[in-house]
């Protein structure tokens, strides 16, 4: 092992939010490897206290700028579960299609704008605009399609105004939706360019065994609601999410951490894929296999590839959903909401992993208690333990400070952390 | 692209060095910068981005325009913001959090901020002061409103800066844009809406999607609040519903903090 080593990254770049990496090795011994979350909290759970139910999706969607649709959906599900509202089939289809497009835009943003520069020796996507214009244009095209469909269904890709408890304020008509079928069918060509591009990259061969937590698929790859499972064999009901997350406060972090069967667990695309591989679309499944990505994969860097696989899956599934929608009749439906006292939980697989919203209401529908458990919050402990193992392993392999700094940054980036979100 | 002098109708385009910074926020407004992909490459050819932590590792403090997203909640943020102000020729408050405190300022309605902290962190010490808008700490040259900001509006403003043209922000309310979009009035659909008093410029984004306005862009000029309240009450909306909307983004009730608490 190298005798001394210092890595000090303040405000890691190309991630959402503020986090620091510190690694110190002295006399060949790991003194510290630390993932510090220094994001400033916003106190959403307290902000909601005393507010009426209709404020919840509107305000909590603003926890996150990238996955605001996911937050809005989790919030709506929690309110609907508390009030005993069951969404109709078409509402479910539109919500899932919207969810898929958020997954596509978020994964594309992460892979093509934030991760890609690491593999192409660039500091950002900006120099790639000149050196690899075709790649950037393709990435922009995928992102555009996803955002356009989000705009159409949700009314806006960030903080979607059409999404409400009981349904939608407004839905697109057939004429508006129809062209997206062809666009979705064509976008796979662009996605396959990225599949081949990533195939040429050397993914760091780092493995640390951990536990993976996600929703449990029932006949299909899970996104909105259902039971909770872990790769260590834990199985729970959605409403028992607290036993699945076990949040606790730690020093040097404004985000809470989580644990389950071990010292840490992971959520996100890799966890979803590890736990629900059988439900992937066959084309996505083949791509996963071609990267050696089969359950249970314990290399955190493979989360990037899992996201890529999910991009293909959600595009294929969106084509199915859109066909189903176009084959049906839909009217702009919004169920009447009758508030009642009670507790509701909503679990949704957002791009970075499983997200929980939980509210308790009084009989007027005012929020007595609110709790949001964020994917990145669940990943922090796993990032920390990965960082320690990575520092020791690569120091033993004789890598220098700057190489370890790059690898440690890439490791954290692979989780696609949404740090503001985790602190909320 | 670099070094090449570009012109528009024979007028040389000025390509400013731009930095993006974020404080207490969701970073959604910065993400808007990467949206509207159709114009993305053209947009980035208008400006030279030299600092944008969320998407780039290269960092330079040699910038002329600073886009500042988020509200201010810690002493360290105050220090960073003042440093940005010293460098930037033009400081832009970017989005509702920067302009008014945004949804974050809802925390300020609790008089006991220790209670707010205890509710989330127990006895674990966490620094979080009252939420403040950017202009409560430093001078602001330009405000881009919205939660989130509208990319088209950002593009227009950046283009005007590149061309050296003057900027005007609508003084009329969202209601005007909503009418121009030929929407059915939200009041007639039984929805509360702050469109009659909120500053336009978003092209009635929410009302056009049949969701009542929550006032994220703050007040238009010459707001008739009495009439607003009369309309809302006339349509049967409770004071609680009206207050929920008026206080949501902080634009209608900016909380001013005494100067002595700013270090």
Boltz contact constraints between the chains, C-beta under 6 A:
constraints:
  - contact:
      token1: [A, 11]
      token2: [B, 53]
      max_distance: 6.0
  - contact:
      token1: [A, 13]
      token2: [B, 53]
      max_distance: 6.0
  - contact:
      token1: [A, 13]
      token2: [B, 57]
      max_distance: 6.0
  - contact:
      token1: [A, 16]
      token2: [B, 27]
      max_distance: 6.0
  - contact:
      token1: [A, 40]
      token2: [B, 24]
      max_distance: 6.0
  - contact:
      token1: [A, 40]
      token2: [B, 73]
      max_distance: 6.0
  - contact:
      token1: [A, 40]
      token2: [B, 74]
      max_distance: 6.0
  - contact:
      token1: [A, 41]
      token2: [B, 128]
      max_distance: 6.0
  - contact:
      token1: [A, 42]
      token2: [B, 104]
      max_distance: 6.0
  - contact:
      token1: [A, 43]
      token2: [B, 107]
      max_distance: 6.0
  - contact:
      token1: [A, 43]
      token2: [B, 116]
      max_distance: 6.0
  - contact:
      token1: [A, 43]
      token2: [B, 120]
      max_distance: 6.0
  - contact:
      token1: [A, 46]
      token2: [B, 116]
      max_distance: 6.0
  - contact:
      token1: [A, 46]
      token2: [B, 119]
      max_distance: 6.0
  - contact:
      token1: [A, 47]
      token2: [B, 106]
      max_distance: 6.0
  - contact:
      token1: [A, 47]
      token2: [B, 107]
      max_distance: 6.0
  - contact:
      token1: [A, 55]
      token2: [B, 244]
      max_distance: 6.0
  - contact:
      token1: [A, 59]
      token2: [B, 103]
      max_distance: 6.0
  - contact:
      token1: [A, 62]
      token2: [B, 26]
      max_distance: 6.0
  - contact:
      token1: [A, 62]
      token2: [B, 103]
      max_distance: 6.0
  - contact:
      token1: [A, 64]
      token2: [B, 26]
      max_distance: 6.0
  - contact:
      token1: [A, 65]
      token2: [B, 26]
      max_distance: 6.0
  - contact:
      token1: [A, 65]
      token2: [B, 27]
      max_distance: 6.0
  - contact:
      token1: [A, 65]
      token2: [B, 28]
      max_distance: 6.0
  - contact:
      token1: [A, 65]
      token2: [B, 31]
      max_distance: 6.0
  - contact:
      token1: [A, 113]
      token2: [B, 55]
      max_distance: 6.0
  - contact:
      token1: [A, 123]
      token2: [B, 56]
      max_distance: 6.0
  - contact:
      token1: [A, 123]
      token2: [B, 57]
      max_distance: 6.0
  - contact:
      token1: [A, 123]
      token2: [B, 58]
      max_distance: 6.0
  - contact:
      token1: [A, 124]
      token2: [B, 55]
      max_distance: 6.0
  - contact:
      token1: [A, 124]
      token2: [B, 56]
      max_distance: 6.0
  - contact:
      token1: [A, 140]
      token2: [B, 37]
      max_distance: 6.0
  - contact:
      token1: [A, 140]
      token2: [B, 40]
      max_distance: 6.0
  - contact:
      token1: [A, 143]
      token2: [B, 37]
      max_distance: 6.0
  - contact:
      token1: [A, 144]
      token2: [B, 37]
      max_distance: 6.0
  - contact:
      token1: [A, 147]
      token2: [B, 35]
      max_distance: 6.0
  - contact:
      token1: [A, 155]
      token2: [B, 209]
      max_distance: 6.0
  - contact:
      token1: [A, 158]
      token2: [B, 28]
      max_distance: 6.0
  - contact:
      token1: [A, 158]
      token2: [B, 148]
      max_distance: 6.0
  - contact:
      token1: [A, 159]
      token2: [B, 148]
      max_distance: 6.0
  - contact:
      token1: [A, 161]
      token2: [B, 206]
      max_distance: 6.0
  - contact:
      token1: [A, 161]
      token2: [B, 209]
      max_distance: 6.0
  - contact:
      token1: [A, 161]
      token2: [B, 211]
      max_distance: 6.0
  - contact:
      token1: [A, 162]
      token2: [B, 209]
      max_distance: 6.0
  - contact:
      token1: [A, 169]
      token2: [B, 210]
      max_distance: 6.0
  - contact:
      token1: [A, 169]
      token2: [B, 211]
      max_distance: 6.0
  - contact:
      token1: [A, 170]
      token2: [B, 209]
      max_distance: 6.0
  - contact:
      token1: [A, 170]
      token2: [B, 210]
      max_distance: 6.0
  - contact:
      token1: [A, 249]
      token2: [B, 121]
      max_distance: 6.0
  - contact:
      token1: [A, 249]
      token2: [B, 124]
      max_distance: 6.0
  - contact:
      token1: [A, 254]
      token2: [B, 126]
      max_distance: 6.0
  - contact:
      token1: [A, 420]
      token2: [B, 26]
      max_distance: 6.0
  - contact:
      token1: [A, 420]
      token2: [B, 27]
      max_distance: 6.0
